[in-house]
């Protein structure tokens, strides 16, 4: 007995439909990758970053620690660029409005031209943004100071303005830390556009000439870094790499990047032999 034409057509199409449903989903974003710097508890963290490749929706974070991060971004839907410095509340959750006033990050200083507000969605806290047209191949300099004040720690973010040859104090945030100093130092490169196409675009930056000031006041160079990466299911897994280039650590993610450096391995470079003498202080 012959099948009706419609039923026969469905039988022919069924395998193709199943095959399409089983096809892997394209990654939404380039993988977030990091350099973790072995370092003592810190009173200050200095680092430099040079962006070699960038597209909209990229974050090149130079100075990260256990309660905040500091770097430069190329905005998601435009070519606008900013310096961003953020500190987390001590609470859990992603709703910034739900955090009690006494648990919120305090703003002790706000620099001219710096926009300060609260953020949520990835934890909650205080965020500052400063419009700044950083350039590919240009050295960007960052300094974070940490001052323990009772059961809180105050963090000051400084960014060097290359055109004016001077340091700009962006903001000072204070948050509850149990009286702990700055620790867990790291840098990262992130694709925050996450629109599938962004996974096919490369982002690359170098980080180096880093120094940490110990609680005793001594300065130590950062010459080692552990290469790690996000395990988010929506991110491309293979197109990442790290290493040492021209005396700098580098991180590259997205596009046609080929991985050579194994994850979770420590990378070493020659330590900077001279600490910059022009570092500012808010103390």
C-alpha positions as CSV (number, residue, x, y, z in Angstrom):
1,X,0.0,0.0,0.0
2,X,1.4,3.4,-1.0
3,X,1.8,6.2,1.5
4,X,0.1,9.5,0.8
5,X,2.4,12.1,-0.7
6,X,2.5,14.3,2.5
7,X,3.4,11.3,4.7
8,X,6.1,10.1,2.3
9,X,7.6,13.6,2.3
10,X,7.7,13.7,6.1
11,X,9.4,10.3,6.2
12,X,12.1,11.7,3.9
13,X,12.6,14.9,6.0
14,X,12.6,13.3,9.4
15,X,16.3,12.2,9.4
16,X,17.4,15.7,8.4
17,X,15.4,17.3,11.2
18,X,17.0,15.0,13.8
19,X,20.4,15.7,12.4
20,X,20.0,19.5,12.6
21,X,18.8,19.2,16.2
22,X,21.8,17.3,17.2
23,X,24.3,19.7,15.5
24,X,26.5,21.5,18.0
25,X,25.6,25.1,19.0
26,X,28.1,27.8,17.9
27,X,29.8,29.4,20.9
28,X,28.4,32.8,21.9
29,X,31.7,34.3,23.1
30,X,35.4,34.1,23.0
31,X,36.7,32.4,26.2
32,X,37.7,34.5,29.2
33,X,41.3,33.9,30.0
34,X,43.4,35.0,33.0
35,X,46.9,35.4,34.4
36,X,47.1,34.8,38.2
37,X,50.2,36.4,39.8
38,X,51.7,34.6,42.8
39,X,52.2,37.5,45.3
40,X,52.1,38.4,49.0
41,X,49.2,40.3,50.6
42,X,49.5,43.8,49.1
43,X,49.2,47.4,50.1
44,X,49.5,48.4,46.4
45,X,49.4,46.7,43.0
46,X,51.0,48.3,39.9
47,X,50.7,46.9,36.4
48,X,50.9,47.9,32.7
49,X,48.9,46.7,29.7
50,X,49.3,47.1,25.9
51,X,46.3,46.1,23.7
52,X,47.4,44.6,20.4
53,X,44.0,43.5,19.0
54,X,40.5,44.6,20.1
55,X,36.9,44.8,18.9
56,X,33.7,46.1,20.4
57,X,32.7,44.4,23.7
58,X,36.3,43.8,24.9
59,X,37.6,44.1,28.5
60,X,41.4,44.2,29.2
61,X,41.7,44.0,32.9
62,X,45.2,44.8,34.3
63,X,44.8,44.9,38.1
64,X,42.4,42.4,39.6
65,X,42.2,41.3,43.2
66,X,39.9,39.5,45.6
67,X,37.4,42.3,45.9
68,X,37.7,44.3,42.7
69,X,39.1,44.9,39.2
70,X,40.6,47.7,37.1
71,X,41.2,48.0,33.4
72,X,40.1,49.4,30.0
73,X,37.1,48.5,27.8
74,X,35.9,49.0,24.3
75,X,32.2,49.4,24.7
76,X,29.8,46.8,23.4
77,X,27.9,48.6,20.7
78,X,30.3,51.4,19.7
79,X,34.0,52.3,19.4
80,X,33.8,54.3,22.6
81,X,36.5,53.4,25.1
82,X,36.7,53.8,28.9
83,X,38.8,53.1,32.0
84,X,36.8,51.1,34.5
85,X,37.4,50.5,38.2
86,X,35.0,48.4,40.3
87,X,34.8,47.1,43.9
88,X,32.3,44.5,45.1
89,X,29.9,44.6,48.0
90,X,30.6,42.0,50.7
91,X,27.2,40.4,50.1
92,X,26.0,37.7,47.8
93,X,23.4,38.1,45.0
94,X,23.0,40.2,41.8
95,X,20.4,42.7,42.8
96,X,22.2,46.0,43.6
97,X,19.0,47.6,45.0
98,X,18.5,44.7,47.5
99,X,21.8,45.3,49.3
100,X,21.3,47.1,52.7
101,X,22.9,50.5,52.8
102,X,25.3,49.5,55.5
103,X,26.6,46.7,53.3
104,X,27.1,48.8,50.2
105,X,30.5,50.0,48.8
106,X,31.1,53.6,50.0
107,X,32.4,56.3,47.7
108,X,35.1,58.3,49.5
109,X,36.5,60.2,46.5
110,X,35.2,60.8,42.9
111,X,37.5,62.3,40.3
112,X,36.5,65.0,37.9
113,X,34.9,63.5,34.8
114,X,34.5,60.1,36.4
115,X,31.0,58.6,36.4
116,X,30.4,56.6,39.6
117,X,27.3,54.4,40.2
118,X,26.3,50.9,41.4
119,X,26.3,47.7,39.4
120,X,24.6,44.3,39.6
121,X,24.2,41.2,37.6
122,X,27.6,39.8,38.4
123,X,27.6,40.3,42.1
124,X,27.0,43.9,43.2
125,X,29.1,46.9,44.1
126,X,30.5,50.3,43.1
127,X,31.6,51.1,39.6
128,X,33.5,54.0,38.1
129,X,34.0,54.8,34.4
130,X,36.2,57.4,32.9
131,X,36.0,58.1,29.1
132,X,39.4,57.7,27.6
133,X,40.4,56.9,24.0
134,X,43.2,54.4,24.6
135,X,45.0,53.2,21.5
136,X,46.3,49.9,20.1
137,X,50.0,49.5,20.9
138,X,50.0,52.2,23.6
139,X,51.2,51.4,27.1
140,X,48.5,51.9,29.8
141,X,49.6,52.2,33.4
142,X,47.4,51.3,36.4
143,X,47.9,51.5,40.2
144,X,45.6,50.3,43.0
145,X,46.2,51.3,46.6
146,X,44.7,49.3,49.5
147,X,44.4,50.8,53.0
148,X,42.9,48.7,55.8
149,X,40.6,50.8,58.0
150,X,39.1,48.7,60.8
151,X,36.9,46.0,59.3
152,X,37.0,47.7,55.9
153,X,39.5,48.3,53.2
154,X,39.7,51.4,51.0
155,X,40.8,51.0,47.4
156,X,42.1,53.9,45.3
157,X,42.4,53.6,41.5
158,X,45.0,55.6,39.7
159,X,45.4,55.8,35.9
160,X,48.3,57.4,34.0
161,X,47.2,60.0,31.3
162,X,49.9,59.6,28.6
163,X,49.0,62.9,26.9
164,X,49.3,64.9,30.0
165,X,52.1,62.9,31.5
166,X,50.3,62.8,34.9
167,X,48.4,60.4,37.1
168,X,44.7,60.8,37.5
169,X,43.0,59.7,40.7
170,X,39.7,58.1,39.5
171,X,38.0,57.0,42.7
172,X,38.3,55.7,46.2
173,X,35.9,53.0,47.2
174,X,35.7,51.4,50.6
175,X,34.1,48.0,51.4
176,X,33.8,45.6,54.3
177,X,36.5,43.0,54.1
178,X,36.9,41.9,57.7
179,X,40.1,44.1,57.8
180,X,41.8,42.0,55.1
181,X,44.4,43.5,52.7
182,X,44.5,43.1,48.9
183,X,45.3,39.6,47.7
184,X,44.6,37.2,44.8
185,X,46.2,39.4,42.1
186,X,45.4,38.7,38.4
187,X,44.7,40.1,34.9
188,X,42.3,38.9,32.2
189,X,40.9,39.4,28.7
190,X,37.1,39.1,28.3
191,X,34.6,39.2,25.5
192,X,31.5,40.7,27.0
193,X,29.5,41.3,23.8
194,X,28.7,37.5,23.5
195,X,26.7,37.7,20.3
196,X,28.2,34.5,18.6
197,X,30.0,36.7,16.1
198,X,32.3,38.0,18.8
199,X,33.6,34.5,19.4
200,X,35.1,34.6,15.8
201,X,37.0,37.9,16.6
202,X,40.5,38.0,18.2
203,X,41.4,40.0,21.3
204,X,45.0,40.2,22.5
205,X,46.9,42.2,25.1
206,X,50.2,42.2,26.9
207,X,50.7,42.7,30.6
208,X,53.9,43.4,32.4
209,X,56.3,45.5,34.4
210,X,54.1,44.6,37.4
211,X,55.0,45.3,41.0
212,X,53.4,44.7,44.3
213,X,54.0,46.6,47.6
214,X,54.0,44.3,50.6
215,X,52.4,45.2,53.9
216,X,55.9,45.9,55.2
217,X,56.3,48.5,52.5
218,X,58.8,46.6,50.3
219,X,58.2,46.4,46.5
220,X,58.5,43.1,44.7
221,X,58.3,42.5,40.9
222,X,55.8,40.1,39.3
223,X,57.7,37.7,37.1
224,X,55.4,34.6,37.2
225,X,51.8,34.1,36.2
226,X,49.5,31.0,36.0
227,X,47.4,30.7,32.9
228,X,43.7,29.9,33.5
229,X,40.4,30.1,31.7
230,X,36.7,30.2,32.2
231,X,34.7,27.0,31.9
232,X,31.5,28.6,30.7
233,X,29.6,26.3,28.3
234,X,28.7,29.2,26.0
235,X,32.4,30.2,25.3
236,X,34.7,28.9,22.6
237,X,37.2,26.5,24.2
238,X,40.1,26.0,21.8
239,X,40.9,29.5,20.5
240,X,43.0,30.7,23.4
241,X,46.7,31.2,24.1
242,X,49.2,32.8,26.5
243,X,52.9,33.2,27.0
244,X,55.7,35.7,26.9
245,X,56.3,38.1,24.1
246,X,59.0,40.8,24.0
247,X,59.4,40.6,27.7
248,X,55.6,40.9,28.5
249,X,53.1,38.3,29.4
250,X,50.4,38.0,26.7
251,X,46.8,36.7,26.5
252,X,44.9,36.1,23.2
253,X,41.4,34.8,22.8
254,X,38.9,34.3,20.0
255,X,39.2,34.3,16.2
256,X,41.6,31.8,14.7
257,X,43.9,31.7,17.8
258,X,45.8,28.5,18.2
259,X,46.6,27.2,21.7
260,X,50.2,26.5,22.4
261,X,50.4,27.2,26.2
262,X,48.8,24.6,28.4
263,X,46.2,25.7,30.9
264,X,47.1,25.9,34.7
265,X,50.8,26.1,33.9
266,X,53.0,28.8,35.4
267,X,54.6,31.2,32.9
268,X,57.8,33.0,33.8
269,X,59.5,36.1,32.3
270,X,62.4,38.2,33.3
271,X,61.5,40.4,36.3
272,X,61.4,44.2,35.9
273,X,64.6,45.4,37.5
274,X,63.4,49.0,38.3
275,X,60.2,50.0,39.9
276,X,58.7,53.2,38.5
277,X,59.6,56.2,40.6
278,X,56.6,58.3,39.8
279,X,53.9,56.3,41.5
280,X,51.4,58.5,43.3
281,X,49.7,57.9,46.7
282,X,46.4,58.9,48.3
283,X,47.7,58.2,51.8
